[in-house]
Amino acid sequence: MFRSCFSDLDECLSDARPCDVNASCTNSDGSYSCFCNQGFTGNGTVCDGIFIDASYSNPILCALPILVI
């Protein structure tokens, strides 16, 4: 059995912030994954807000990202 001498670095907790502010970060051994939060779309490192117009049946991407504070 191979035993690593290195401990996993939790990229999600680093100051570099690998994911968009509107995304969640999931740490895994030696890596991480970013997923946009509900109401946002993108690849996780960049998430754009989705504006839903009640008079229109399809969501429209906003020109500017929406920040959740």
The first five atom37 places (N, CA, C, CB, O) and aatype in JSON, in Angstrom:
{
  "aatype": [12, 13, 1, 15, 4, 13, 15, 3, 10, 3, 6, 4, 10, 15, 3, 0, 1, 14, 4, 3, 19, 2, 0, 15, 4, 16, 2, 15, 3, 7, 15, 18, 15, 4, 13, 4, 2, 5, 7, 13, 16, 7, 2, 7, 16, 19, 4, 3, 7, 9, 13, 9, 3, 0, 15, 18, 15, 2, 14, 9, 10, 4, 0, 10, 14, 9, 10, 19, 9],
  "atom_mask": [
    [1, 1, 1, 1, 1],
    [1, 1, 1, 1, 1],
    [1, 1, 1, 1, 1],
    [1, 1, 1, 1, 1],
    [1, 1, 1, 1, 1],
    [1, 1, 1, 1, 1],
    [1, 1, 1, 1, 1],
    [1, 1, 1, 1, 1],
    [1, 1, 1, 1, 1],
    [1, 1, 1, 1, 1],
    [1, 1, 1, 1, 1],
    [1, 1, 1, 1, 1],
    [1, 1, 1, 1, 1],
    [1, 1, 1, 1, 1],
    [1, 1, 1, 1, 1],
    [1, 1, 1, 1, 1],
    [1, 1, 1, 1, 1],
    [1, 1, 1, 1, 1],
    [1, 1, 1, 1, 1],
    [1, 1, 1, 1, 1],
    [1, 1, 1, 1, 1],
    [1, 1, 1, 1, 1],
    [1, 1, 1, 1, 1],
    [1, 1, 1, 1, 1],
    [1, 1, 1, 1, 1],
    [1, 1, 1, 1, 1],
    [1, 1, 1, 1, 1],
    [1, 1, 1, 1, 1],
    [1, 1, 1, 1, 1],
    [1, 1, 1, 0, 1],
    [1, 1, 1, 1, 1],
    [1, 1, 1, 1, 1],
    [1, 1, 1, 1, 1],
    [1, 1, 1, 1, 1],
    [1, 1, 1, 1, 1],
    [1, 1, 1, 1, 1],
    [1, 1, 1, 1, 1],
    [1, 1, 1, 1, 1],
    [1, 1, 1, 0, 1],
    [1, 1, 1, 1, 1],
    [1, 1, 1, 1, 1],
    [1, 1, 1, 0, 1],
    [1, 1, 1, 1, 1],
    [1, 1, 1, 0, 1],
    [1, 1, 1, 1, 1],
    [1, 1, 1, 1, 1],
    [1, 1, 1, 1, 1],
    [1, 1, 1, 1, 1],
    [1, 1, 1, 0, 1],
    [1, 1, 1, 1, 1],
    [1, 1, 1, 1, 1],
    [1, 1, 1, 1, 1],
    [1, 1, 1, 1, 1],
    [1, 1, 1, 1, 1],
    [1, 1, 1, 1, 1],
    [1, 1, 1, 1, 1],
    [1, 1, 1, 1, 1],
    [1, 1, 1, 1, 1],
    [1, 1, 1, 1, 1],
    [1, 1, 1, 1, 1],
    [1, 1, 1, 1, 1],
    [1, 1, 1, 1, 1],
    [1, 1, 1, 1, 1],
    [1, 1, 1, 1, 1],
    [1, 1, 1, 1, 1],
    [1, 1, 1, 1, 1],
    [1, 1, 1, 1, 1],
    [1, 1, 1, 1, 1],
    [1, 1, 1, 1, 1]
  ],
  "atom_positions": [
    [[0.85, -1.18, 0.0], [0.0, 0.0, 0.0], [0.89, 1.24, 0.0], [-0.96, 0.0, 1.23], [1.8, 1.37, 0.82]],
    [[0.62, 2.15, -0.93], [1.38, 3.4, -1.04], [0.83, 4.41, -0.04], [1.32, 3.97, -2.48], [-0.39, 4.59, 0.07]],
    [[1.72, 5.04, 0.67], [1.3, 6.05, 1.65], [1.93, 7.38, 1.28], [1.69, 5.63, 3.09], [3.15, 7.48, 1.15]],
    [[1.11, 8.4, 1.13], [1.59, 9.72, 0.75], [2.18, 10.45, 1.96], [0.45, 10.55, 0.14], [1.67, 10.36, 3.07]],
    [[3.25, 11.16, 1.71], [3.86, 11.97, 2.77], [3.31, 13.38, 2.78], [5.39, 12.0, 2.6], [3.68, 14.19, 3.62]],
    [[2.43, 13.68, 1.84], [1.87, 15.03, 1.72], [0.43, 15.04, 2.18], [1.97, 15.53, 0.27], [-0.34, 14.12, 1.89]],
    [[0.07, 16.08, 2.9], [-1.33, 16.22, 3.29], [-2.06, 17.03, 2.21], [-1.47, 16.91, 4.7], [-1.44, 17.83, 1.5]],
    [[-3.33, 16.82, 2.1], [-4.14, 17.51, 1.1], [-4.26, 18.98, 1.45], [-5.53, 16.87, 0.97], [-4.52, 19.34, 2.6]],
    [[-4.08, 19.84, 0.45], [-4.3, 21.27, 0.61], [-5.75, 21.55, 0.23], [-3.3, 22.11, -0.28], [-6.18, 21.22, -0.87]],
    [[-6.49, 22.15, 1.14], [-7.89, 22.49, 0.86], [-7.93, 23.81, 0.09], [-8.72, 22.59, 2.18], [-7.91, 24.89, 0.68]],
    [[-7.99, 23.7, -1.24], [-8.01, 24.88, -2.1], [-9.22, 25.77, -1.83], [-7.99, 24.47, -3.55], [-9.16, 26.98, -2.04]],
    [[-10.3, 25.18, -1.36], [-11.53, 25.94, -1.1], [-11.35, 26.94, 0.05], [-12.68, 24.99, -0.77], [-12.06, 27.94, 0.13]],
    [[-10.41, 26.67, 0.94], [-10.18, 27.55, 2.08], [-9.03, 28.53, 1.85], [-9.89, 26.73, 3.31], [-8.74, 29.35, 2.72]],
    [[-8.39, 28.45, 0.71], [-7.24, 29.32, 0.45], [-7.69, 30.75, 0.16], [-6.41, 28.77, -0.73], [-8.84, 30.99, -0.21]],
    [[-6.78, 31.68, 0.34], [-7.07, 33.08, 0.07], [-7.25, 33.35, -1.42], [-5.96, 33.96, 0.62], [-7.83, 34.36, -1.8]],
    [[-6.75, 32.45, -2.26], [-6.83, 32.63, -3.72], [-8.26, 32.51, -4.24], [-5.94, 31.62, -4.42], [-8.55, 32.96, -5.35]],
    [[-9.14, 31.91, -3.49], [-10.55, 31.76, -3.85], [-10.74, 31.24, -5.27], [-11.26, 33.09, -3.69], [-10.95, 32.03, -6.19]],
    [[-10.67, 29.93, -5.47], [-10.71, 29.36, -6.81], [-12.06, 29.45, -7.51], [-10.3, 27.95, -6.75], [-12.13, 29.35, -8.73]],
    [[-13.12, 29.64, -6.75], [-14.48, 29.65, -7.33], [-15.06, 31.05, -7.3], [-15.41, 28.67, -6.57], [-14.63, 31.91, -6.53]],
    [[-16.04, 31.28, -8.15], [-16.79, 32.54, -8.18], [-17.48, 32.75, -6.83], [-17.83, 32.54, -9.34], [-17.78, 31.77, -6.14]],
    [[-17.72, 33.99, -6.45], [-18.4, 34.28, -5.18], [-19.82, 33.71, -5.17], [-18.45, 35.79, -4.93], [-20.4, 33.52, -4.1]],
    [[-20.38, 33.44, -6.34], [-21.73, 32.87, -6.45], [-21.67, 31.38, -6.77], [-22.54, 33.6, -7.52], [-22.54, 30.85, -7.46]],
    [[-20.64, 30.71, -6.26], [-20.46, 29.28, -6.48], [-20.05, 28.6, -5.19], [-19.42, 29.01, -7.59], [-19.54, 29.25, -4.27]],
    [[-20.27, 27.29, -5.12], [-19.79, 26.52, -3.98], [-18.56, 25.74, -4.41], [-20.9, 25.56, -3.44], [-18.43, 25.33, -5.57]],
    [[-17.67, 25.55, -3.47], [-16.41, 24.86, -3.73], [-16.43, 23.54, -2.96], [-15.18, 25.74, -3.31], [-16.78, 23.51, -1.78]],
    [[-16.04, 22.47, -3.62], [-15.96, 21.16, -2.99], [-14.52, 20.68, -3.1], [-16.94, 20.15, -3.66], [-14.0, 20.5, -4.2]],
    [[-13.89, 20.47, -1.96], [-12.52, 19.99, -1.93], [-12.5, 18.48, -2.1], [-11.82, 20.41, -0.61], [-13.36, 17.77, -1.58]],
    [[-11.5, 17.98, -2.83], [-11.26, 16.54, -2.93], [-9.76, 16.34, -2.81], [-11.82, 15.95, -4.28], [-9.0, 17.3, -2.87]],
    [[-9.33, 15.11, -2.65], [-7.92, 14.82, -2.44], [-7.11, 15.25, -3.66], [-7.71, 13.33, -2.16], [-7.18, 14.63, -4.72]],
    [[-6.34, 16.32, -3.5], [-5.48, 16.81, -4.57], [-6.16, 17.7, -5.59], [0.0, 0.0, 0.0], [-5.54, 18.08, -6.58]],
    [[-7.42, 18.05, -5.37], [-8.15, 18.86, -6.35], [-9.33, 19.56, -5.68], [-8.62, 17.99, -7.53], [-9.47, 19.53, -4.46]],
    [[-10.18, 20.16, -6.5], [-11.4, 20.81, -6.03], [-12.35, 20.95, -7.21], [-11.1, 22.2, -5.38], [-11.94, 20.83, -8.37]],
    [[-13.62, 21.21, -6.93], [-14.64, 21.44, -7.96], [-15.45, 22.66, -7.58], [-15.56, 20.2, -8.14], [-15.75, 22.89, -6.41]],
    [[-15.82, 23.45, -8.59], [-16.65, 24.63, -8.38], [-17.97, 24.44, -9.12], [-15.93, 25.93, -8.86], [-17.98, 24.03, -10.28]],
    [[-19.08, 24.73, -8.46], [-20.4, 24.63, -9.06], [-21.18, 25.89, -8.75], [-21.15, 23.36, -8.56], [-21.25, 26.32, -7.6]],
    [[-21.77, 26.49, -9.79], [-22.57, 27.71, -9.59], [-23.77, 27.42, -8.7], [-23.04, 28.28, -10.94], [-24.4, 26.37, -8.81]],
    [[-24.08, 28.37, -7.83], [-25.24, 28.25, -6.96], [-26.53, 28.35, -7.76], [-25.21, 29.34, -5.87], [-26.53, 28.78, -8.92]],
    [[-27.62, 27.94, -7.13], [-28.93, 28.01, -7.77], [-29.22, 29.46, -8.17], [-30.04, 27.47, -6.84], [-29.01, 30.38, -7.39]],
    [[-29.71, 29.64, -9.38], [-29.99, 30.97, -9.89], [-28.85, 31.56, -10.7], [0.0, 0.0, 0.0], [-28.95, 32.67, -11.22]],
    [[-27.75, 30.8, -10.8], [-26.58, 31.25, -11.55], [-26.18, 30.15, -12.53], [-25.4, 31.6, -10.6], [-26.48, 28.98, -12.32]],
    [[-25.52, 30.54, -13.59], [-25.06, 29.58, -14.58], [-23.62, 29.9, -14.95], [-25.98, 29.6, -15.83], [-23.21, 31.06, -14.92]],
    [[-22.86, 28.88, -15.31], [-21.47, 29.05, -15.69], [-20.67, 27.82, -15.34], [0.0, 0.0, 0.0], [-21.22, 26.76, -15.08]],
    [[-19.35, 27.98, -15.34], [-18.47, 26.83, -15.1], [-18.0, 26.73, -13.64], [-17.28, 26.92, -16.0], [-17.21, 25.85, -13.33]],
    [[-18.46, 27.59, -12.78], [-18.08, 27.56, -11.37], [-17.0, 28.56, -11.02], [0.0, 0.0, 0.0], [-16.99, 29.11, -9.92]],
    [[-16.08, 28.8, -11.95], [-15.09, 29.85, -11.7], [-15.63, 31.19, -12.13], [-13.77, 29.55, -12.44], [-15.19, 32.24, -11.65]],
    [[-16.61, 31.17, -13.05], [-17.35, 32.35, -13.47], [-18.83, 31.97, -13.49], [-16.87, 32.88, -14.88], [-19.22, 31.04, -14.2]],
    [[-19.65, 32.67, -12.71], [-21.09, 32.4, -12.65], [-21.86, 33.69, -12.94], [-21.5, 31.83, -11.26], [-21.6, 34.73, -12.33]],
    [[-22.79, 33.62, -13.87], [-23.63, 34.75, -14.22], [-25.03, 34.52, -13.67], [-23.67, 34.97, -15.76], [-25.51, 33.39, -13.64]],
    [[-25.68, 35.61, -13.25], [-27.03, 35.52, -12.74], [-28.02, 35.28, -13.86], [0.0, 0.0, 0.0], [-27.81, 35.69, -15.0]],
    [[-29.09, 34.61, -13.52], [-30.18, 34.37, -14.47], [-31.37, 35.21, -14.04], [-30.56, 32.85, -14.53], [-31.83, 35.11, -12.91]],
    [[-31.86, 36.04, -14.95], [-33.04, 36.85, -14.7], [-34.22, 36.15, -15.34], [-32.87, 38.29, -15.26], [-34.18, 35.82, -16.52]],
    [[-35.26, 35.91, -14.56], [-36.45, 35.25, -15.09], [-37.58, 36.27, -15.15], [-36.85, 34.01, -14.22], [-38.06, 36.74, -14.12]],
    [[-37.99, 36.6, -16.35], [-39.08, 37.53, -16.59], [-40.38, 36.72, -16.54], [-38.92, 38.28, -17.96], [-40.55, 35.78, -17.3]],
    [[-41.28, 37.09, -15.66], [-42.53, 36.35, -15.5], [-43.38, 36.35, -16.76], [-43.33, 36.93, -14.35], [-44.21, 35.46, -16.94]],
    [[-43.18, 37.33, -17.64], [-43.98, 37.38, -18.86], [-43.33, 36.58, -20.0], [-44.18, 38.84, -19.3], [-43.89, 36.49, -21.09]],
    [[-42.16, 35.99, -19.73], [-41.45, 35.24, -20.75], [-41.09, 33.88, -20.17], [-40.18, 36.0, -21.24], [-40.68, 33.8, -19.02]],
    [[-41.25, 32.82, -20.93], [-41.09, 31.48, -20.39], [-39.64, 31.01, -20.3], [-41.86, 30.53, -21.22], [-39.38, 30.02, -19.62]],
    [[-38.69, 31.67, -20.96], [-37.3, 31.23, -20.93], [-36.45, 32.19, -20.09], [-36.73, 31.13, -22.35], [-36.65, 33.4, -20.14]],
    [[-35.48, 31.63, -19.31], [-34.58, 32.51, -18.54], [-33.67, 33.3, -19.48], [-33.74, 31.7, -17.54], [-33.32, 32.83, -20.56]],
    [[-33.3, 34.49, -19.04], [-32.43, 35.37, -19.82], [-31.17, 35.63, -18.99], [-33.15, 36.72, -20.18], [-31.26, 35.98, -17.82]],
    [[-30.02, 35.45, -19.6], [-28.78, 35.76, -18.88], [-28.63, 37.26, -18.72], [-27.55, 35.18, -19.61], [-28.79, 38.02, -19.68]],
    [[-28.33, 37.68, -17.52], [-28.11, 39.1, -17.26], [-26.76, 39.51, -17.85], [-28.16, 39.41, -15.73], [-25.85, 38.69, -17.96]],
    [[-26.63, 40.74, -18.21], [-25.38, 41.25, -18.76], [-24.33, 41.37, -17.65], [-25.59, 42.62, -19.44], [-23.15, 41.17, -17.91]],
    [[-24.74, 41.69, -16.43], [-23.82, 41.84, -15.33], [-24.07, 40.74, -14.3], [-23.95, 43.24, -14.68], [-25.23, 40.37, -14.09]],
    [[-23.03, 40.21, -13.68], [-23.23, 39.19, -12.65], [-23.96, 39.77, -11.44], [-21.88, 38.58, -12.22], [-23.78, 40.94, -11.11]],
    [[-24.75, 38.96, -10.81], [-25.46, 39.36, -9.6], [-24.66, 38.83, -8.42], [-26.94, 38.81, -9.59], [-24.34, 37.64, -8.37]],
    [[-24.32, 39.69, -7.49], [-23.56, 39.27, -6.32], [-24.51, 39.04, -5.15], [-22.49, 40.32, -5.96], [-25.38, 39.86, -4.88]],
    [[-24.33, 37.92, -4.47], [-25.11, 37.61, -3.28], [-24.24, 37.9, -2.09], [-25.61, 36.13, -3.28], [-23.14, 37.37, -1.96]],
    [[-24.73, 38.75, -1.2], [-23.94, 39.14, -0.03], [-24.54, 38.5, 1.21], [-23.89, 40.67, 0.13], [-24.02, 38.69, 2.31]]
  ]
}
